[in-house]
Amino acid sequence: MSFPSHPFGHDITSEMIVAQMAAANGWEDRYRTVIQLGKQLPALPDTFKLDTLKVSGCESQVWLTHQQADGVFHFAADSDARIVRGLITLVLAAYDGKTAEQIRAFDIDGYFDSLGLLAHLSPSRGNGLKAIVEQIKALAEAH
């Protein structure tokens, strides 16, 4: 079973996403951008959609897996909800291809603030997004 790859964190970076969001005209444009980013996230193969890989704290189903090679983390994730797939891409752009040290040092709250999204998400979506971030940080701490 090969590990899924995606463009987030590599071809599509957090800086690029911040620039896209800054150019958006209002919340609806940002929402469309998030949905479009989510469409670029490859589906996670069913072999990875295990209960042990589910992120708790998410209203939708979210699966998150990772591998580490040469001190660098690679993440793969998916959800059954379109907007959540888009939100996952924002997180992967920030964390994929980074070391544990880089993951710890990344200002995720500042990043989310610069995207101008959290105020527009339902509390359950915001909590789910934070749950995904916390799981990634925990994985980085464990290595």
C-alpha positions as CSV (number, residue, x, y, z in Angstrom):
1,M,0.0,0.0,0.0
2,S,1.7,3.2,-1.1
3,F,1.5,6.4,0.7
4,P,-0.7,9.0,-1.1
5,S,1.0,12.2,-2.3
6,H,-0.5,15.6,-3.0
7,P,0.7,19.1,-4.0
8,F,0.1,20.7,-0.6
9,G,3.1,21.9,1.2
10,H,5.2,21.5,-2.0
11,D,3.6,22.9,-5.2
12,I,0.9,24.7,-3.2
13,T,2.4,26.4,-0.1
14,S,0.8,28.2,2.8
15,E,2.3,31.5,1.4
16,M,0.5,30.9,-1.9
17,I,-2.8,30.2,-0.1
18,V,-2.4,33.4,2.0
19,A,-1.9,35.4,-1.2
20,Q,-5.0,33.8,-2.9
21,M,-7.1,34.5,0.1
22,A,-5.8,38.1,0.3
23,A,-6.9,38.6,-3.3
24,A,-10.4,37.2,-2.7
25,N,-13.3,39.6,-2.6
26,G,-15.0,38.8,0.6
27,W,-16.0,35.6,2.4
28,E,-17.8,34.0,-0.5
29,D,-14.7,34.2,-2.7
30,R,-12.6,32.7,0.1
31,Y,-15.2,29.9,0.6
32,R,-15.0,29.1,-3.2
33,T,-11.2,29.1,-3.0
34,V,-11.2,26.7,-0.1
35,I,-13.6,24.4,-2.0
36,Q,-11.4,24.6,-5.1
37,L,-8.3,23.7,-3.1
38,G,-10.2,20.7,-1.6
39,K,-10.9,19.5,-5.1
40,Q,-7.1,19.2,-5.7
41,L,-6.7,17.0,-2.6
42,P,-6.4,13.4,-3.9
43,A,-8.9,11.0,-2.3
44,L,-7.4,8.9,0.5
45,P,-7.6,5.2,-0.6
46,D,-10.1,3.2,1.4
47,T,-7.2,1.2,2.9
48,F,-6.4,4.3,5.0
49,K,-10.0,5.0,6.1
50,L,-9.7,3.2,9.3
51,D,-11.2,4.0,12.7
52,T,-7.7,4.2,14.1
53,L,-6.9,7.1,11.7
54,K,-10.1,9.1,12.4
55,V,-9.6,12.5,13.9
56,S,-11.8,12.8,17.0
57,G,-13.4,16.2,17.5
58,C,-14.5,16.6,13.9
59,E,-18.2,16.7,13.1
60,S,-17.5,15.2,9.7
61,Q,-15.5,12.1,9.2
62,V,-11.8,13.0,8.8
63,W,-8.9,10.5,8.4
64,L,-5.3,11.6,8.9
65,T,-2.3,9.4,8.4
66,H,1.4,10.2,8.1
67,Q,4.8,8.9,7.4
68,Q,8.2,10.2,8.4
69,A,11.3,9.9,6.3
70,D,14.7,11.6,7.0
71,G,13.1,13.7,9.8
72,V,10.4,15.1,7.4
73,F,6.7,14.5,7.9
74,H,4.3,13.7,5.1
75,F,0.6,13.8,5.8
76,A,-2.4,12.5,3.9
77,A,-5.9,13.2,4.9
78,D,-9.5,13.1,3.6
79,S,-13.0,13.9,4.7
80,D,-16.5,13.1,3.6
81,A,-17.4,16.8,3.6
82,R,-16.3,19.2,0.7
83,I,-15.6,22.2,2.9
84,V,-13.6,20.0,5.3
85,R,-11.5,18.7,2.4
86,G,-10.7,22.3,1.6
87,L,-9.8,23.1,5.2
88,I,-7.5,20.0,5.3
89,T,-5.6,21.5,2.3
90,L,-4.9,24.6,4.3
91,V,-3.4,22.5,7.1
92,L,-1.4,20.3,4.8
93,A,0.0,23.3,3.0
94,A,1.3,24.5,6.3
95,Y,2.7,21.3,7.7
96,D,3.5,18.7,5.0
97,G,7.1,18.2,4.1
98,K,8.3,19.9,7.4
99,T,10.4,18.6,10.3
100,A,9.0,18.3,13.8
101,E,10.9,21.5,14.7
102,Q,9.3,23.4,11.8
103,I,5.8,22.1,12.7
104,R,6.3,23.3,16.3
105,A,7.6,26.7,15.2
106,F,4.9,27.4,12.6
107,D,2.4,30.1,13.8
108,I,-0.8,28.3,12.8
109,D,-3.0,30.8,14.6
110,G,-1.4,33.7,12.7
111,Y,-1.7,31.7,9.5
112,F,-5.5,31.1,10.1
113,D,-5.9,34.8,11.0
114,S,-4.3,35.9,7.7
115,L,-6.7,33.6,5.8
116,G,-9.7,35.4,7.4
117,L,-11.7,32.1,7.7
118,L,-12.2,31.2,11.3
119,A,-14.7,33.9,12.0
120,H,-16.9,32.5,9.2
121,L,-16.7,28.8,10.2
122,S,-19.3,27.2,12.4
123,P,-18.0,26.4,15.9
124,S,-18.0,22.7,15.1
125,R,-16.0,23.3,11.9
126,G,-13.5,25.5,13.8
127,N,-13.1,22.9,16.5
128,G,-12.6,20.2,13.9
129,L,-9.9,22.3,12.2
130,K,-8.2,22.7,15.5
131,A,-8.5,19.0,16.2
132,I,-6.7,18.2,12.9
133,V,-3.9,20.7,13.8
134,E,-3.6,19.2,17.3
135,Q,-3.3,15.7,16.0
136,I,-0.5,16.8,13.6
137,K,1.3,18.6,16.4
138,A,1.0,15.5,18.6
139,L,2.4,13.3,15.9
140,A,5.3,15.6,15.5
141,E,5.9,15.6,19.3
142,A,5.9,11.8,19.4
143,H,8.8,11.6,16.9
